[in-house]
């Protein structure tokens, strides 16, 4: 709908100076609202187009403070349409890559990944970190995939009281995370974490609280999950946030190798993105479906191993009886 056609002449958007529109309206909008504004009026579309680089830079840095740090300050402008391309890649949810194999092995995997990590608690920024990961080494390909946004001896102080009743629920309601992976060579990006927690677990033996953010990134041709990205935020009373790490797990719950994970992630970054406002509900639904299948696989394996154990015990008993039977016959 073109707003100029439906407004009286005295209130038409064309009568407002472009600098006023930009300074008082467009700079106050987040990314999705800015995109909607550009589609609402030919006048707004013209203003956004003429000053799009600056507006999208501001919207991107407001959504993800880590993007204002190097090397992202140089990397993002090199995307096909700069910050607009980065935003359109990173804001929507990923649609899982469909494959008949557990992992993809692209012909041209990226030689490096850059992670932009932003962690919020009750609208306060707790962590804004950029992590550069080299992926071309043999060690990376054969080792379990893991990227840490916090060092071993680092921690972030918070107001979270791990010993207080209902504190786990407060974590679910208050914590938000964005973990964006960037293909440094391919100039593509993808958000690989759910925006809200999908699970909170308390470890009574250590006093830690593990907040899990997850996103399914691989499915079979039948639509069943084969891999998911999992970001774990570990908190401890009196110490705050002690760990923020990303892993890629298969449906057995095993952490995938760097080579397998890189294949899955490369396919996801180059794949399609989801649309719609109910992204949190969809991400949680996919996580619950993935966990259901994981439990079914574990139960099936347990039953299979139980049957094998019964067969071995039966064979052992038969051998024992046969042995003593032969001795008695002598």
GIGIKA-V55593 format. One record per backbone hydrogen bond with DSSP energy under -0.5 kcal/mol. NH is the residue of the N-H (numbers start at 1). CO is the residue of the C=O. E is the energy in kcal/mol with one decimal. If there is no record, write none. Layout:
# GIGIKA-V55593
NH|CO|E / NH|CO|E
This chain:
# GIGIKA-V55593
3|1|-0.7 / 3|40|-1.9 / 5|2|-1.3 / 6|2|-0.5 / 6|3|-1.0 / 7|3|-1.1 / 11|8|-1.3 / 12|8|-0.6 / 12|9|-0.9 / 15|12|-1.9 / 16|13|-1.3 / 20|17|-0.5 / 21|17|-2.0 / 22|18|-2.4 / 23|19|-2.6 / 24|20|-2.9 / 25|21|-1.7 / 26|21|-2.3 / 27|22|-2.0 / 28|25|-1.4 / 29|26|-1.4 / 34|30|-2.5 / 35|31|-2.2 / 36|32|-2.0 / 37|33|-2.5 / 38|34|-1.9 / 39|35|-0.7 / 39|36|-0.8 / 40|36|-0.7 / 40|37|-0.9 / 41|37|-0.8 / 45|41|-2.8 / 46|42|-2.0 / 47|43|-2.0 / 48|44|-2.9 / 49|45|-2.3 / 50|46|-2.1 / 51|47|-1.7 / 52|49|-0.7 / 55|51|-2.0 / 56|52|-2.9 / 57|53|-1.7 / 58|54|-2.1 / 59|55|-2.3 / 60|56|-2.3 / 61|57|-2.3 / 62|58|-1.8 / 63|59|-1.8 / 64|60|-2.6 / 67|64|-2.1 / 68|65|-1.7 / 69|66|-1.7 / 72|69|-1.2 / 73|69|-0.7 / 74|71|-1.2 / 75|71|-2.1 / 76|72|-2.2 / 78|75|-1.1 / 79|76|-2.2 / 82|79|-1.7 / 84|81|-1.4 / 86|82|-1.8 / 87|83|-2.6 / 88|84|-2.5 / 89|85|-1.7 / 90|86|-2.3 / 91|87|-2.7 / 95|272|-1.7 / 96|94|-0.5 / 97|217|-2.2 / 99|219|-2.5 / 109|106|-0.6 / 113|133|-2.8 / 114|182|-2.0 / 115|131|-3.2 / 116|180|-2.6 / 117|115|-0.6 / 117|129|-3.1 / 118|178|-2.4 / 119|127|-2.6 / 120|176|-3.2 / 121|124|-2.5 / 122|174|-3.0 / 124|121|-1.2 / 126|119|-3.1 / 126|124|-0.6 / 127|119|-1.7 / 129|117|-2.7 / 131|115|-2.3 / 133|113|-3.2 / 133|131|-0.5 / 135|111|-2.3 / 136|111|-0.8 / 141|137|-1.7 / 142|138|-1.8 / 143|139|-1.6 / 145|256|-2.9 / 147|246|-1.9 / 149|244|-3.2 / 150|244|-0.6 / 154|151|-1.1 / 156|241|-2.3 / 162|160|-0.8 / 164|161|-1.5 / 167|164|-1.9 / 170|166|-1.6 / 171|167|-1.9 / 172|168|-1.9 / 173|169|-2.1 / 174|170|-2.3 / 175|171|-2.4 / 176|120|-2.5 / 177|195|-1.6 / 178|118|-2.1 / 180|116|-2.4 / 180|178|-0.5 / 181|179|-0.5 / 181|190|-2.8 / 182|114|-2.1 / 183|188|-3.1 / 184|112|-1.4 / 184|182|-0.9 / 187|183|-1.6 / 188|183|-0.8 / 190|181|-2.0 / 192|179|-2.6 / 192|190|-0.6 / 197|175|-0.6 / 198|212|-2.8 / 199|212|-1.2 / 201|210|-2.6 / 203|208|-3.0 / 204|202|-0.9 / 206|203|-0.8 / 207|203|-2.6 / 208|203|-0.6 / 209|235|-2.7 / 210|201|-3.2 / 211|209|-0.6 / 211|233|-3.1 / 212|199|-3.3 / 212|210|-0.6 / 213|231|-2.8 / 215|229|-2.1 / 217|227|-1.9 / 218|227|-1.6 / 219|97|-2.6 / 220|224|-2.7 / 223|220|-1.9 / 226|218|-3.0 / 227|218|-1.4 / 228|249|-2.2 / 229|215|-2.8 / 230|247|-3.0 / 231|213|-3.4 / 232|230|-0.5 / 232|245|-2.1 / 233|211|-2.9 / 233|231|-0.5 / 234|232|-0.6 / 234|243|-2.3 / 235|209|-2.8 / 235|233|-0.5 / 236|240|-2.2 / 237|207|-0.6 / 239|236|-2.0 / 240|236|-2.2 / 241|156|-2.5 / 242|234|-3.3 / 243|234|-1.3 / 245|232|-1.7 / 246|147|-2.7 / 247|230|-2.2 / 248|145|-0.5 / 249|228|-2.6 / 250|254|-2.3 / 251|226|-0.8 / 253|250|-2.0 / 256|248|-3.2 / 258|140|-0.7 / 258|143|-2.2 / 259|141|-1.9 / 261|257|-2.9 / 262|258|-2.5 / 263|259|-1.7 / 264|260|-2.1 / 265|261|-3.0 / 266|262|-2.5 / 267|263|-2.0 / 268|264|-2.1 / 269|265|-2.6 / 270|266|-1.6 / 271|267|-0.5 / 271|268|-0.8 / 274|93|-3.7 / 279|277|-1.3 / 282|278|-1.8 / 283|279|-2.8 / 284|280|-2.2 / 285|281|-2.3 / 286|282|-2.3 / 287|283|-2.1 / 288|284|-2.7 / 289|285|-2.3 / 290|286|-2.4 / 291|287|-2.7 / 292|288|-2.2 / 293|289|-2.2 / 294|290|-2.2 / 295|291|-2.4 / 296|292|-2.3 / 297|293|-2.4 / 298|294|-2.3 / 299|295|-2.6 / 300|296|-2.6 / 301|297|-2.4 / 302|298|-2.5 / 303|299|-2.5 / 304|300|-2.3 / 305|301|-2.8 / 306|302|-2.1 / 307|303|-2.2 / 308|304|-2.0 / 309|305|-2.3 / 310|306|-2.1 / 311|307|-2.2 / 312|308|-2.4 / 313|309|-2.5 / 314|310|-2.7 / 315|311|-2.6 / 316|312|-2.5 / 317|313|-2.6 / 318|314|-2.5 / 319|315|-2.5 / 320|316|-2.3 / 321|317|-2.8 / 322|318|-2.7 / 323|319|-2.4 / 324|320|-2.3 / 325|321|-2.3 / 326|322|-2.3 / 327|323|-1.8 / 328|324|-2.2 / 329|325|-1.8 / 330|326|-1.0
